[in-house]
Amino acid sequence: MLSALRVRLLRARESFWFLPALLGIVAIVLAQLLITLDRRLDGKDFGAWGFLLYRVGASGSRDILGAIGGSMLAVAATSFSITISVLATASSTYGPRLVRNFMSDRGNQFVLGIFGATFLYALMVLRSIRSESNDGISFVPDIAVNVAVLLAVLDVAVLVYFIHHIANSIQVSTLSARVRGELVAVVDSLYPQTLPEDAVAARSLPEPSVNVLAQSSGFVVGVDEQALLSAACNGDCIIELRIGPGDHLIAGEPIAVMSRGTDSDTEDAVRAAVNLGDTRTPNQDIQFAVQQLTEMAVRAMSPSTNDPYTARNALAELAVGLVPLSTRPTPLLGRVDGAGNYRATVTRATATDLIDQVFDAMRHYGLGNPLAVIAAAELGQRIGTAAVHSDIRETVLRQLAALNRAYGDSDSDPIDIEAGRARIVAATTAITAQR
C-alpha cells in the first residue's frame, strides 16, 4: 500500500513544477561541468575530432547563446499558454476533476521543463564568457556553446512533439484510456485475485475502546495498511479504521477506534498511516476513479455538449475496470500479525456501491439519451454475466429494473423508448440465465 513518502511523490508528480525544476537543476549542473571541462582543455588540440567543435569566438558565442536563450524563453511562454488553454477547455468539457490528468502528464511537464532548462543552460554558459581585456585573459567555453546549439536543435524536435502531443491529449479516446488505466490499476491494487496472507474476516472490536481523532482536515488520499498493522502490533492493541480513501475529514473527527491500554505514540502512528490531501486522487480511491469516467459520460449527455458517443465510450471504459472487479474474491477486511493475532480492520468500497454510483448517475442524467441508455444496459449485462457473486448480480438486476421504469416514464421518442427497454430486457434475461 502507499507510504507517506510515495504519496508525497505522487502529489509532486501531478504538479507542473516538479519535472521542470528537476530539468532546470540538471541544466545548471551540466553547464557548470562543461565550463569546467572547457577550462581544463582550453587551448588544447582535439586532433581528428576537432572538426566537430565549432569555434566562433567570444562575440559570436554571446550572439548564439543570446539567441538560444531568448527564443527558448519565448517558446516556453507560448507552450505554457497553449497548455493553460487546453486545461480550460478540458475543465469545461470533461469536468474539472479530469484536469489533474493533464497536469500529471509527463509529456507536458517535459516540454515545459526542457525549454526552461535550455534557457537556464544558455544563461549559465553566457555568464562565463570573457573577452580579452587589459590583462590579456579571455575565455570561451567552446564545448558548452556547441552543446547549447545541440540543445536548440533538440528543442525544435520537442516543439513539434508538443504540438502533436497536446492535440492528441484532448481527444476523448486518449483521455478516457488514461482514466481507464488508473481504474484498472486501483482495482488490481485493492482487489487482487489472490488475497493477502494476513487477511482474515473482519471481527468486532472488543469493548471498551477509544477514538483516534484527526488533527487536520482534508481528503483521505491513502492508507498505509502495513504501517497501521505495525502500529497495532507495537501498541499491542486492535485498530478499526472508520474512514477510507476518498472520505473527507475535519480536525477532531474519528479516524479509527482502538482497544484501550494504548499510548499516545500508537495514536500518532495511526494518524501517520492515514495520508490527507487537498484533493482526491485515484491511487487508492476507487470511487474517484469510477467517478471520473462517470462524470465524463454525464457531461457528454448535457444539452450543451450532446455527445452520446463520448458517453458510450466512457461506459465501455468503465466495463474494463468493473467487469474484472466483479470476478475478484470479496476482500477480507481483517488483518493479523505474524503470530496470527487479530490486529486491524480496514475498509474497502464494495463492488455493489460502485455499480450503484454509475447506474444512479445514468438514471438521473441519461434518460433523454437513447444511446446512453443502451450503453448502460450493455454495461450492466457485461458486469452481471461475468459476476461470480450473487449480490453483484442482484444489484445489477435491481438497477436495470429501475432504469427500465424510469426510461418508460421519460419524454423520449416512443420508438427510442421501445428500443432502449428492449435492450434492458435482453440484458436482464442474459444475467438471469447466469444464476
N, C-alpha and C positions, 0 to 999 in steps of 0.2 A: 504494500500500500504506500501511499505518498508520505514522504517525510516532510518535515517543515522546510528543510533546505530545498528539496525538489519543488515544493510549492512556490517558494520564492523565485527559483529559476524559471518556472513556468510563467509566473507573473512578468518577469523581466523579458521573457521571450515574446510575450504578447504586446510589448511596447515598442514604439518606433526608435527609442534611443539606444537600446542595448547593443544591437549589432553595429549600427553606425558608430557608436562610441568605441566599440572594440576595434573596428577597422581604422578609426582615427588614431588610436593609440599605436596600432601596428604601423601605420604610415609614418608617424613621428619617429618611432624606433628605427624603422627601415632607413629613413632619411639620415638619421644620425650615424647609423652603421656605415652607410655608403659614403658619407662625408669623411668619416674616419678612415675608411679604406682608401679614398682618394688622397687624403693627406699622406698616407704611408707610401702610396705608389706615385706620388707627384713627380713628374719628370722622367719616369721610367718608360722604357720602350716595351710595347706589348708584342713585338715581333710580328709573326704572321697573323695574329688576331687583332692587330692594330686597325685594320680596315673596318672593324665593327664599331670602333669608338669614333664618334663624330665630334670634332672639336671646333667650336665657333667663337672661343674667346669669352671674356667677361661680359662685354656688351651684348653679344649675341645670345649668351646663356640667359642673361637677365630678360631679354625680349621673349625668348622661348618660354621661360618659366612664368613670366607675367601673363603671357597669352594663355597658357595652360591653366594657371590658377584662376584667372578672371573668367574664362569661358566655363570651367567646371563649376564654379560657384553659381553662375547664371543658369547652367543646365540643371544643377541640383535644385535651385529655387523653382524652376519650371516643372521639374518632375514632382516636387512636393505639392505644387499647386494642382497638378493633374490628379495626384493621389487623394488630396482632400476633396476634389470634385467628385471622384469616384466614391469616396466614403459617404458623401452627402447623398448621392444617387442610390447607393446600396441601402442606406438607412431609411430613405423614404419608400423604396420599392420593396425590399425584402424584410425590413424590420431593423430597429436599432441594435438588437441583440446579436445580429449577424455581422455587425461592423468589426467585432473583435477578430473575425476570420481574416479580414483584410489587414488589420493591424498586426496580427501574428504571422502574416505571410512573409516567409523568408526572402522571397524574390523582391518584394517591395523594399524590405529593410536593406537588402544587399545593394540594390541600385542606389538608394539614398546614401548609404554608407560609402560606397566606392567613389561616388562623386565628391563627397565631403573629404574622404581620405586623400584623394588626388590633390585637392586644393591645399590641404594641410601639408602634404609632402612637398608640393611646389613651393609653398611659403617657407618651409624649413630649409630647403636647399637654397632658395634665393637669398636668404639672410646670410649664408656662409660665403657668398661670392665676394671677393675683394679685388679691386683693380690695382694696378701697380701705382704706388704713391711715392712720396719722397724717400721713404725707407727702402724702396725697390722691391717690396714684398707684394706678391699677387697670388691669388688662389682661385682656381676654377675647378669645381668638382665635376669633371667630365663624365665619370661613370654615373653619378647621381643625376646629371642632366639628361643623359641618354635613357636612363630608366624612366625619367619623367615623360619623355617622348613615348616610350613603350606604354606607359600607363594611359597616356592620352589616346593612343590607338585602341587600347582595351576599352576605354570609356565610350568610344564610338560604338563598339560592338555591344556594350552594356546598354546604351541608349536604344539601339534597335531592339534588343531583347526586352527592355522595359515597355516599349510601345506594344509589342506582341503580348507580353505577359499581362499588362493592365487591361488590354482589350479582351483577353481570354478569361481573366479572373471574374469579370462581371457577367459572364454567361451563366445561365441558370444551371446547365449541366455541370459546369465546373464547381460552382458554389454548393450545389446540393450534394455532389460527390464528396466534397471536403467535409461537409457536415455529417454525411453518412459514415465517413471514415471515423469520425470522432464517436459516433454512436456505436459502431462495431467495436471500437477499442474499449469503450467503457463496459459494454456487455461482456466481452472476453475477460476483463479485469475483475468485475464484481460478480459475475455469474459463470464461473468456469465449468467446463464439462466434468472435471474431477474435483470434488470437494476437498478443501484443505484437511490435513491430518488432524489438526487441533480443533476442527469444527464439530460441534455436537448440537443437539436440540436445545433450544433456549429453556432456561429454568427461572422460576420466580426468585426474586431477591429476598433473602431472609430478613425478618424484622428483628430489631429496629434498623433504620437506615438514615443516611444523612445526604443532603443535596450538595452537589458541587456546582457553584454558581459562576456564571460568566463574569469576567472582569472588564470586557469590552464588547462593543456592538459590531455587527456585520453579518455577512452571509457565511455559512459553513462551506468552505471550498474543498476541504479534505479532512479525513480522519485517519490517523496513523494507528491502525489496529494493533500492530506489533508493539508500539510504544504503550498503548493502552493496556495490553496484556502484561507487559513488563511492569507497569505501574501497579497493577493489581497483585502481581507476584511479590514485588518489593514491599508493598504495604500489607501483604497477607490478607487481602480482602476480595470481595466480589464487586465488580463495577458494572452498572447497567446504563448504557447510553440512552439518553432521551431525545437526542437530535441526530440528524444525518445530513450528508452533503446536500446543499440547496436550501436548508432551513435558515431562517433569519433569527438572529439572537439579539437581545437587548441586554446590556450590562445588568446583572442581578437575576437573570432568568437561569433556570437549572440546565446544565449541560448533561449531567449524569447523576445517578444515585449510587451510593456505595455503602457497604455494610459498615457498621460502627467499629471503632477501635483503630481507625486510621489517623494519620497526622497530616499537617499542612503540606509536607513535601509530596505526599501522594496526591493531594488535591491539585497542587501545581503541576505535577506530571500529567494528570488527566487533562488539565487545561492546555498544556503544551501539545498534547496529542490531537487536539482539535484546532485546525487552522482556519482562521477567519479572513475574509477579504471584503472588498467593497462591491464586487460584482460576482455573479455566479459563473462558473466555468464547467465544461462538460467532462473534466478529467476524472472526477468521481461521481458527478451529479448526473445520473442517467435521465432523470426527469427533465433537466435542462437540455440535454442532448435531443430528447424526443420533442421538447417544446420548440426547438429551433426549426426543425422540419415541419412541425405542425403549424407554426406561425408563417412559414413560407407558403404553405398551402392556403391558409386562411387569407393572407394578404393578396394572394393571386386571385382569390374569388371576390375581392372587394369591387364595388362598381367602378371605382377609379382605375383599377387595373384590368379586371375582367379577362384573366388569362387562365382558363381552366386547364390548359395543358401543363402549365407550371405546377398547378395544384396536383394534377395526376402524377407528374414526375416526382413531386415531394412525397406523396403517399407510397409510390413504388420504392423510393429510397428508404422510407420507414420500414417497409417489409424486410429489407436486408438486415436490419437490426432486430426487429420484433419477432420474426419467424424463428431464427436460431434461439432467441431467448425463450420462446415457448417450448423448445425441446430440451432445455437445460434442466438439471436437477434443482429442486427447490432449495434455496440456500439455507444452511443451518446457521443460526444466529448466535449460538453459544460458543465460547472459546475456553479451552482447558490448557493447563500448563503441562510441562514435560512429565509430571508425576500423575497426570490425569485428574487433578483437582479443578473443579469448575471455577473460572476466574472472571469472565466478562460476557456481556450480552451486547451485540452490535445491532445496527439497523440496516435494512435494505428496502428499497421500493419494490413492491410486488409487481409481477407482470400484469395482473388484473388492473392495478392502479394506472399503469402506463396505457393500457388499452382503453380504459375509460377516459383518460386525458385526451387521447386522439379522437375517439368517436364522439365524445361530448362536444368538442370543437366543431367537428364536421356536421353534427346535427344542428348546431346553433347557427353556423355561418354558411353551410354548403347546400342548403335545401333548394336554393334558387339556381343551382348549377348542376344539371343532369350528369355531365361528365364526372364531376367530383363525387356525386353520389354513387355512380357506378364504380369509380376507383375505390371508394371506401368499402363498397361491398366486396370488391376483389381483394382488398387488403384483409378484410375480415375472413374471407374464405381461405386465404393463404395461411393466416395465423391459426384458424380453427382446425383446419385439416392436418396441420403439422403438429399441433399441440399434443403433448403427452400427459398433460394434467387436466382432469375434468373441470376444475374451477376456471381454467382459461377458456375452455370451450364454452362453458356456461356463460361466462362474461361476454364472449363474442356474440353468442346467440341472443343474449339479452340486449346488447347494443344494436344488433341488426334489427331486432323486433322494434326497438324504439325508433330507429331510423326509418323503418318501413311505415310506422304510424305517422311520424312527423312529416315524411315526404308526401304521404297521401293527403295531408291537410294543407300542403303548401299551395302557393298560387302559380306553380309552374304549369306549362302546357300539358294537357291531359295525355298526349302521346308520350311526352318525356317522362311523365309520372309513371305511365304504364311500363315503359322500358326500364326505368330505374327500379321499380318494385319487382319486376320480373328478375332482374339481376340479383336483388337482395334475396328473393325466394330461392333462386338457384344456389346462392352461397349458403343459405340456411340448410337447404336439403343436403348439400355436399358435406357440411360439418356434422349434421345429424347422422349421416351414414357412417361417420368415423367413430361414433360412440361404441 
